[in-house]
Amino acid sequence: MVGKLKLALFMLVSLLLTSSVQSQTCMNHTFTDNKVFTSCRDLPHLTSYLHWTYDQATAKLDMAFRHAGINASDRWVAWAINPNNNLDSAMVGAQALVAISESGGAPRAYTCSVQGYSTQLAEGNISYPHSGLTATRQNSEITIYATLTLPNGTTNLVHLWQDGPLSASTPSQHQLATSNLQAKEILDLL
């Protein structure tokens, strides 16, 4: 009986340690250009991570969105803010940063204002002033970098993230699996 109890306790401790290590994925990440952010979050869906530094005085959000598990060469990834702060319909109206990776080469980054559910993520202006928009690909991970100027007084926001296939260099619809449909949340910037 004591042996079974020790085994169960050992397994429980091992599981907790494994969960703890996995939940700190963003904390342990080092960017290749040694960029450092003050905050990060392991996003709950689609093997994604958000790193950011937010200056509340200037409302500048310096961010990096990492999306892992991109094994196919022709894929797109996106991170977006919904300026309406509507979590229920977060996609419509979202102001997106998009990266397209074709043939495994360096991704191309651009902005897109998502007008509806049948979007092809066409390049266009977004409502947030931004700078430094770039994207990188390292192995199976794509990272989007940018600095966005948010409205004064912003302390949290509705954000969403996604990935999908390309068709003739154009983003196609993402999957409709539960993890895709739940890839949104309210983010506390402070």
C-alpha positions as CSV (number, residue, x, y, z in Angstrom):
1,M,0.0,0.0,0.0
2,V,2.8,2.4,0.9
3,G,4.6,1.6,-2.4
4,K,1.4,2.5,-4.4
5,L,1.0,5.7,-2.4
6,K,4.7,6.7,-3.1
7,L,4.2,5.8,-6.8
8,A,1.0,7.9,-7.0
9,L,2.7,10.8,-5.3
10,F,5.7,10.6,-7.6
11,M,3.5,10.6,-10.6
12,L,1.5,13.6,-9.3
13,V,4.7,15.6,-8.6
14,S,6.1,14.7,-12.1
15,L,2.9,15.8,-13.7
16,L,2.9,19.1,-11.8
17,L,6.5,19.8,-12.7
18,T,5.9,19.0,-16.4
19,S,2.8,21.3,-16.4
20,S,4.8,24.0,-14.7
21,V,7.6,23.8,-17.3
22,Q,5.2,23.8,-20.2
23,S,3.3,26.8,-18.9
24,Q,6.5,28.8,-18.8
25,T,7.3,28.5,-22.5
26,C,7.2,32.2,-23.2
27,M,9.3,33.0,-20.1
28,N,12.2,30.8,-21.3
29,H,12.2,32.1,-24.9
30,T,15.2,34.0,-26.1
31,F,14.8,36.0,-29.3
32,T,17.6,35.7,-31.9
33,D,18.1,39.4,-32.0
34,N,18.2,39.5,-28.1
35,K,15.0,41.6,-28.0
36,V,13.5,41.7,-24.5
37,F,9.9,42.2,-23.5
38,T,8.5,42.9,-20.0
39,S,5.5,40.6,-20.3
40,C,4.6,37.4,-22.0
41,R,1.7,34.9,-22.2
42,D,1.4,31.4,-23.4
43,L,-1.8,31.6,-25.4
44,P,-4.3,28.9,-24.6
45,H,-4.8,27.7,-28.2
46,L,-2.8,27.0,-31.4
47,T,0.7,26.7,-29.9
48,S,1.1,30.5,-29.8
49,Y,2.8,33.0,-27.5
50,L,2.6,36.7,-27.1
51,H,5.4,38.9,-25.8
52,W,4.9,42.6,-25.1
53,T,6.1,45.8,-23.5
54,Y,3.4,48.4,-22.9
55,D,4.2,52.0,-22.1
56,Q,0.9,53.3,-20.6
57,A,2.1,56.9,-20.8
58,T,2.6,56.8,-24.6
59,A,0.1,54.0,-25.2
60,K,2.8,52.2,-27.3
61,L,2.6,48.4,-27.4
62,D,5.9,46.8,-28.5
63,M,5.0,43.2,-29.3
64,A,6.0,39.8,-30.7
65,F,3.5,37.1,-31.6
66,R,5.1,33.7,-32.0
67,H,3.2,30.8,-33.6
68,A,4.8,27.4,-33.5
69,G,4.0,24.2,-35.3
70,I,4.0,25.7,-38.8
71,N,5.5,22.7,-40.7
72,A,3.9,23.2,-44.1
73,S,5.8,25.7,-46.3
74,D,2.8,27.7,-47.6
75,R,0.9,29.1,-44.5
76,W,-0.3,32.3,-43.0
77,V,-0.4,33.4,-39.4
78,A,-2.1,36.4,-37.9
79,W,-2.5,38.3,-34.6
80,A,-5.2,40.9,-34.3
81,I,-6.9,43.4,-31.9
82,N,-10.6,43.9,-32.0
83,P,-11.0,47.7,-31.4
84,N,-14.7,47.2,-30.4
85,N,-13.6,45.0,-27.4
86,N,-16.2,42.5,-28.4
87,L,-15.1,39.0,-27.5
88,D,-18.2,37.3,-29.0
89,S,-17.6,38.5,-32.5
90,A,-13.8,39.2,-32.2
91,M,-13.0,38.5,-35.8
92,V,-15.3,41.1,-37.4
93,G,-13.6,44.5,-37.2
94,A,-10.3,43.0,-36.1
95,Q,-7.1,44.9,-37.0
96,A,-4.7,42.2,-38.0
97,L,-1.0,41.8,-38.4
98,V,-0.5,39.0,-41.0
99,A,2.6,37.0,-42.0
100,I,2.6,34.9,-45.1
101,S,5.3,32.2,-45.4
102,E,5.7,30.6,-48.9
103,S,8.0,27.8,-49.8
104,G,9.7,28.0,-46.4
105,G,11.2,31.4,-47.2
106,A,11.2,34.6,-45.2
107,P,7.7,35.6,-44.3
108,R,6.1,38.8,-45.7
109,A,4.3,40.9,-43.0
110,Y,1.4,43.3,-43.7
111,T,-1.7,44.7,-42.1
112,C,-5.4,43.9,-42.7
113,S,-8.7,45.2,-41.4
114,V,-11.0,42.2,-41.2
115,Q,-14.4,43.2,-42.5
116,G,-16.2,39.9,-42.3
117,Y,-16.0,36.1,-41.9
118,S,-15.3,35.4,-45.6
119,T,-12.1,37.5,-45.6
120,Q,-9.0,36.6,-47.6
121,L,-6.9,38.9,-45.4
122,A,-6.3,41.4,-48.1
123,E,-3.5,43.9,-47.4
124,G,-4.8,47.2,-46.2
125,N,-4.6,49.9,-43.5
126,I,-5.5,49.3,-39.9
127,S,-6.8,51.8,-37.4
128,Y,-3.7,51.7,-35.2
129,P,-0.6,53.7,-36.1
130,H,2.2,51.1,-36.2
131,S,5.9,50.8,-37.0
132,G,8.5,48.1,-37.3
133,L,6.2,45.5,-38.8
134,T,8.4,42.5,-39.7
135,A,8.1,38.7,-39.6
136,T,10.6,35.9,-39.2
137,R,10.6,32.2,-39.6
138,Q,12.8,29.9,-37.7
139,N,12.3,26.2,-38.2
140,S,8.5,25.7,-37.6
141,E,7.9,29.0,-35.9
142,I,6.8,32.3,-37.4
143,T,7.1,35.5,-35.3
144,I,5.5,38.8,-36.1
145,Y,7.0,41.9,-34.6
146,A,5.5,45.4,-34.4
147,T,4.9,48.5,-32.3
148,L,1.4,49.7,-32.2
149,T,0.0,52.9,-30.7
150,L,-3.2,52.2,-28.9
151,P,-5.9,54.7,-27.8
152,N,-4.9,56.6,-24.6
153,G,-6.0,54.9,-21.4
154,T,-6.0,51.4,-22.9
155,T,-5.3,48.8,-20.2
156,N,-6.7,45.7,-21.7
157,L,-7.9,44.6,-25.2
158,V,-9.6,41.8,-27.0
159,H,-7.0,40.0,-29.2
160,L,-7.2,37.0,-31.4
161,W,-4.7,34.8,-33.3
162,Q,-5.0,32.3,-36.2
163,D,-3.3,30.4,-38.9
164,G,-4.3,28.8,-42.1
165,P,-3.3,27.6,-45.6
166,L,-2.4,29.6,-48.7
167,S,-4.0,29.1,-52.1
168,A,-2.1,30.7,-54.9
169,S,-0.4,33.0,-52.4
170,T,-3.7,34.1,-50.9
171,P,-4.8,33.3,-47.4
172,S,-7.6,30.7,-47.3
173,Q,-10.0,30.1,-44.5
174,H,-8.6,28.7,-41.2
175,Q,-9.9,25.4,-39.8
176,L,-13.1,25.5,-37.8
177,A,-11.8,23.3,-35.0
178,T,-12.6,24.2,-31.4
179,S,-9.0,25.4,-30.9
180,N,-9.3,27.8,-33.9
181,L,-12.7,29.2,-32.8
182,Q,-11.5,29.7,-29.3
183,A,-8.2,31.5,-30.2
184,K,-9.3,34.8,-28.7
185,E,-9.3,36.4,-25.2
186,I,-9.2,39.6,-23.2
187,L,-5.5,40.5,-22.5
188,D,-4.6,42.6,-19.5
189,L,-1.7,44.8,-20.7
190,L,-0.6,45.8,-17.2
